[in-house]
Amino acid sequence: MSAPASFAKMNGIGNKIIVADMRGRMDRISADAAIALAADPATHFDQIMAIHDPRLAGTDFYIEIINSDGSLAQACGNGTRCVVSALAAETDKKVFTFQTLAGIVNAVEHEDGLISVDMGKPRFDWQDIPLAEEFRDTRAIELQVGPIDAPVLHSPSVASMGNPHAIFWVDEDVWSYDLEKFGPLLENHPIFPERANITIAQVSSRETLNIRTWERGAGLTLACGSAACAAAVSGARTGRTLRTVTITAPSGGKLIIEWRADDHVIMTGPAEWEFAGEFDPKTGSWQHASEDAV
Ligand SMILES: N[C@@H](CCC[C@H](N)C(=O)O)C(=O)O
C-alpha cells in the first residue's frame, strides 16, 4: 500500500480526465493502478494528468499523462485545461507553465473561466509523426481501410502535436462511419510505429469542423483536444479551412483552435469538475474524498 494521493475527476468537453496530485511525492502512478481506475465505471477515465513537482527551472509542474490502457502520452489538450482549472481553483494563480513529454506547455485561465493552452508547434515531417516509411507530402498519405476499389476511409493527413494523429477527411456525417471497427485497425497499423490517434473530420465550413476520434490507448472518446488541434492545422495546410476554426466534438462540446502566425497552436475551451477522491498510486484502489463521501 502507498500513501494515498488526492485526485479530481473532471472532464474536458466530455473527455474523461483524472487530475492526480502527485506533488511532494517520489513515486509515480503505476500502469496497473491506471488500468484498475479505468476499469471502475465510477472512475473510468480517458487520461490521467498526474501533477508532479517541477523538473525544469521556469516550469510550475511536470505533468505525466497516462492513457486508460496504462500507456504514456506526450500531450493531452483537454486534460491540460482540467489541470489549469484545478490549480487555479486551489490558488489565485491563473497562468501556468508545464513540462510534458511533448515539451513546454503554457496555459491561462481567463476571467470567463475558459482556458487557453498553447499546444506548441505542429510537426509534419514523416519522421516526426512518426511514420515507418518516408512520405514527402504528409497532407495526404497512402493509407486506406475498406474495399480496395471503394475505400471507406483513405488518404489521411498526418500531424504531430507531440503525439501522433491521422485525420481522415469525410463528406458524410462523422457518425455514419464505423470508427469502432476501423479505429483499432488504424491505431495499430504498422505505418505508425508509436501507434496513432485516428480522427474522422467533416468540414462544415471554412471555419467549422466536426470530428470523432479513436484515441491511441483510450479508444472512442467524447472529445480529444490534441486531435482537434491536429485536425485544425491539417484543415488549414490542405486548404480546407482557415487558420482559426471551431471544432465540434462528439459530445457536442466546442473548442476554438487558432494556428498562429508564429506556428503555435492555441486551443481554448472549458473544463468541468465532477468529484474528489483519494487513491493508491500503486494499486488504483480509491475512495471518495471525505467531504464528498456518498
Ligand atoms: N484526449 C487527449 C489525447 C490524449 C493522448 C492520446 N490518447 C495519445 O495517446 O496520444 C487530448 O485531449 O489531447
PDBQT file of the ligand as one rigid body, heavy atoms in Angstrom, charges set to zero:
ROOT
HETATM    1  N1  LIG A 301      -7.523  13.118 -25.091  1.00  0.00    +0.000 N 
HETATM    2  C1  LIG A 301      -6.229  13.758 -25.245  1.00  0.00    +0.000 C 
HETATM    3  C2  LIG A 301      -5.224  12.927 -26.028  1.00  0.00    +0.000 C 
HETATM    4  C3  LIG A 301      -4.562  12.032 -25.073  1.00  0.00    +0.000 C 
HETATM    5  C4  LIG A 301      -3.406  11.299 -25.591  1.00  0.00    +0.000 C 
HETATM    6  C5  LIG A 301      -3.702  10.408 -26.776  1.00  0.00    +0.000 C 
HETATM    7  N2  LIG A 301      -4.659   9.364 -26.440  1.00  0.00    +0.000 N 
HETATM    8  C6  LIG A 301      -2.380   9.809 -27.158  1.00  0.00    +0.000 C 
HETATM    9  O1  LIG A 301      -2.048   8.697 -26.683  1.00  0.00    +0.000 OA
HETATM   10  O2  LIG A 301      -1.673  10.466 -27.916  1.00  0.00    +0.000 OA
HETATM   11  C7  LIG A 301      -6.340  15.167 -25.737  1.00  0.00    +0.000 C 
HETATM   12  O3  LIG A 301      -7.330  15.822 -25.339  1.00  0.00    +0.000 OA
HETATM   13  O4  LIG A 301      -5.430  15.641 -26.434  1.00  0.00    +0.000 OA
ENDROOT
TORSDOF 0
